[in-house]
Amino acid sequence: MAKDSFWFAHDSNAQDDIKLMKIRRIYSFWGIGLYWCIVERLRATTEYQWPDSPTDMGFLCETVNCLDEAKFMLFIADTIRFELFTRADGQFFSQSLIDRMRKWDAKKRAGSQGGKRSGEARAKQTRSKTPSKREANAKQVREENIREEKTTTTVEAAEEKMNRLKTQWLGETGIMGSLCANNNLKPEWLSGLIDYFLNLKNSTGEIAAPDFQLRRNFVYWIPTKGKELVHQWIRNRVGEYAKYAKPGT
């Protein structure tokens, strides 16, 4: 492995990035550490990308020493939602890392001090024309607060929200596939479990919680209660689950 493969640039105040602040709010510093582990793993690849198949993403989970694959897949979905990582053309990558490394590779190939000074001059000129990172973050926070205030003025009906979340979760095949594999569940059982979970949250008023919180709670609920619940349905031959009961039981 070449010596420079241990190196990549990142801002010294990256922890103040609004996207990483969202990850820290959801996953605490476990999420920040996992994010940088994934970035380092991508940095070590030739094209700074990782194949985006379920098997390859499961292997990525292992290579960064994450022991909970379902939680890992949930984390990946959130980082993509916050635009920290990207999925495109069958690849998983950080556009920010690729952009930085392309600049580094270009400078390395040029190999001239004059080229280096020219690049630094252009970077300085660009910084002078653009707002500081702190100003950009402050603007983004203000815009998000405005959007949240507008959202709160129209409360989504509970039934509409439950239908929307069910459709969204069932469409997240990577996360739900890992959840089934890790808990010995059949994918076709998820629909009933999601209905039960969302109706339970609606009865307690918790359905008003943010989407990401409900999905995270569902992922944690499956191994603690959901898995046993579906097996009770099978034993008691409840509805469509009766066909999974063993004869004579």
C-alpha positions in Angstrom: 0.0 0.0 0.0 1.4 3.4 -1.0 2.3 5.8 1.7 -0.2 8.5 0.6 -3.1 6.0 0.9 -3.1 6.8 4.6 -3.8 10.5 3.8 -6.8 12.5 2.9 -7.8 16.1 3.4 -10.7 17.2 5.5 -11.7 20.4 7.3 -10.4 20.9 10.8 -13.9 22.1 11.8 -15.7 19.2 10.1 -17.5 18.5 13.4 -19.4 21.7 12.9 -20.8 20.6 9.6 -24.6 20.6 9.8 -24.9 17.2 8.2 -22.5 15.6 10.7 -24.4 17.4 13.5 -27.6 15.6 12.4 -25.8 12.3 12.5 -24.4 13.0 16.0 -27.9 14.0 17.2 -29.3 10.6 16.1 -26.3 8.2 16.7 -24.2 10.2 19.2 -20.4 10.0 18.7 -20.8 6.3 17.7 -22.1 7.6 14.4 -19.3 10.2 14.0 -16.7 7.5 14.5 -18.4 5.1 12.1 -18.7 7.9 9.5 -15.0 8.5 9.5 -14.2 4.8 9.5 -16.2 4.4 6.3 -14.5 7.4 4.7 -11.1 6.0 5.5 -12.2 2.6 4.0 -13.3 4.4 0.8 -10.0 6.3 0.7 -8.1 3.1 0.7 -9.9 1.9 -2.5 -8.6 2.6 -6.0 -11.5 4.7 -7.2 -12.7 5.8 -3.7 -15.9 3.8 -4.1 -17.5 0.6 -2.8 -19.8 -1.8 -4.7 -23.4 -1.1 -3.6 -24.8 -4.7 -3.5 -26.3 -6.1 -0.2 -23.5 -8.5 0.0 -20.8 -5.9 -0.5 -22.4 -3.5 1.9 -22.6 -6.3 4.5 -18.9 -6.8 4.0 -18.2 -3.1 4.4 -20.1 -3.4 7.8 -17.6 -6.1 8.8 -14.5 -4.2 7.6 -15.3 -1.2 9.8 -16.0 -3.6 12.7 -19.7 -2.8 13.1 -21.3 -5.7 14.9 -25.0 -4.7 14.2 -25.6 -5.0 10.5 -29.2 -3.8 10.7 -28.2 -0.7 12.6 -25.4 -0.2 10.1 -27.8 -0.3 7.2 -30.0 2.2 9.0 -27.0 4.5 9.5 -26.1 4.2 5.8 -29.6 5.2 4.8 -29.5 8.3 7.1 -26.1 9.4 5.8 -27.4 9.2 2.3 -30.5 11.1 3.3 -28.3 13.8 4.7 -26.1 13.7 1.6 -23.0 12.6 3.4 -22.7 9.6 1.1 -24.2 8.8 -2.3 -25.5 5.8 -4.1 -25.3 5.8 -7.9 -24.6 3.4 -10.8 -24.2 0.5 -8.4 -21.6 2.3 -6.3 -21.5 3.7 -2.8 -19.2 6.7 -2.3 -18.6 10.1 -0.7 -18.7 12.8 -3.4 -16.8 15.1 -1.0 -14.0 12.6 -0.7 -13.8 12.0 -4.4 -13.7 15.7 -5.1 -10.9 16.2 -2.6 -8.9 13.2 -3.8 -9.2 14.2 -7.5 -7.6 17.5 -6.6 -4.9 15.7 -4.7 -4.3 13.3 -7.5 -4.1 16.1 -10.1 -1.6 18.0 -8.0 0.5 14.8 -7.5 0.6 14.1 -11.3 1.5 17.7 -12.1 4.4 17.5 -9.7 5.5 21.1 -10.2 5.7 23.7 -7.5 4.3 26.3 -9.9 1.2 24.2 -10.4 0.8 24.0 -6.7 1.0 27.7 -6.2 -1.5 28.3 -9.0 -3.9 25.9 -7.3 -3.6 27.6 -3.9 -4.2 31.0 -5.6 -7.4 29.7 -7.2 -8.5 28.2 -3.9 -7.9 31.5 -2.1 -9.8 33.4 -4.7 -12.8 31.0 -4.5 -12.8 31.3 -0.7 -12.9 35.1 -0.9 -16.0 34.9 -3.1 -18.0 32.4 -1.1 -19.4 32.7 2.5 -17.5 31.1 5.3 -18.5 27.6 6.5 -20.0 29.0 9.7 -22.1 31.5 7.7 -23.2 28.8 5.3 -24.2 26.5 8.2 -26.1 29.3 9.9 -28.0 30.0 6.7 -28.8 26.4 6.3 -30.1 26.1 9.9 -32.3 29.1 9.4 -33.7 27.7 6.2 -34.4 24.3 7.9 -36.1 26.1 10.8 -38.4 27.9 8.4 -39.3 24.7 6.6 -40.0 23.0 10.0 -42.2 25.9 11.1 -44.2 25.6 7.8 -44.5 21.8 8.3 -45.9 22.2 11.8 -48.7 24.4 10.5 -50.2 21.4 8.7 -50.3 18.3 10.9 -50.3 15.1 8.8 -53.2 12.8 9.6 -52.1 9.8 11.6 -53.5 7.3 9.1 -51.8 9.0 6.1 -48.5 9.1 8.0 -48.8 5.4 8.8 -49.5 4.4 5.2 -46.7 6.6 4.0 -44.2 5.2 6.5 -45.2 1.6 5.7 -44.7 2.1 2.0 -41.3 3.9 2.6 -40.0 1.2 5.0 -41.0 -1.7 2.8 -39.2 0.0 -0.1 -36.0 0.1 1.9 -35.0 -3.4 0.8 -31.4 -3.2 2.1 -32.4 -2.3 5.7 -35.4 -4.5 5.8 -33.6 -7.4 4.2 -30.8 -7.2 6.9 -33.5 -6.9 9.6 -35.1 -10.2 8.4 -31.8 -12.0 8.0 -30.6 -11.1 11.4 -33.9 -12.1 13.1 -34.8 -15.2 11.0 -37.9 -13.5 9.7 -39.6 -13.9 6.3 -39.8 -10.7 4.3 -43.6 -11.2 3.8 -44.0 -11.0 7.6 -42.8 -7.4 7.7 -46.1 -5.9 6.4 -48.1 -7.1 9.4 -45.4 -6.2 11.9 -45.2 -2.7 10.5 -49.0 -2.3 10.8 -48.9 -3.5 14.4 -46.0 -1.3 15.4 -47.4 1.9 13.8 -50.9 1.3 15.3 -49.3 0.8 18.6 -47.5 4.1 18.3 -50.7 5.8 17.2 -52.5 4.5 20.2 -49.9 6.1 22.5 -49.6 9.3 20.6 -46.0 8.6 19.6 -46.9 8.5 15.9 -46.2 12.2 15.9 -42.5 11.6 16.4 -40.1 12.4 13.6 -39.9 9.8 10.8 -36.3 8.8 11.5 -37.1 8.2 15.2 -40.0 5.9 14.4 -38.0 3.9 11.9 -35.1 3.6 14.4 -37.5 2.4 17.1 -39.0 -0.1 14.7 -35.6 -1.6 13.9 -34.9 -1.9 17.7 -38.4 -3.2 18.4 -38.1 -6.2 16.0 -35.5 -8.3 17.9 -36.9 -7.4 21.4 -40.7 -7.8 20.8 -41.6 -8.1 17.1 -39.9 -11.4 16.4 -41.7 -13.1 19.3 -45.0 -11.5 18.3 -45.0 -12.9 14.8 -44.2 -16.4 16.1 -47.2 -16.1 18.5 -49.3 -15.2 15.4 -48.0 -18.3 13.7 -48.6 -20.6 16.7 -52.1 -19.2 17.2 -52.8 -19.4 13.5 -53.7 -15.7 13.2 -54.9 -14.7 9.8 -52.5 -15.2 6.9 -49.8 -16.4 9.4 -51.7 -19.6 9.9 -50.2 -21.1 6.8 -46.7 -21.0 8.4 -47.7 -23.1 11.4 -46.3 -26.6 11.6 -48.9 -29.4 11.2 -50.1 -30.8 14.4 -49.0 -27.8 16.5 
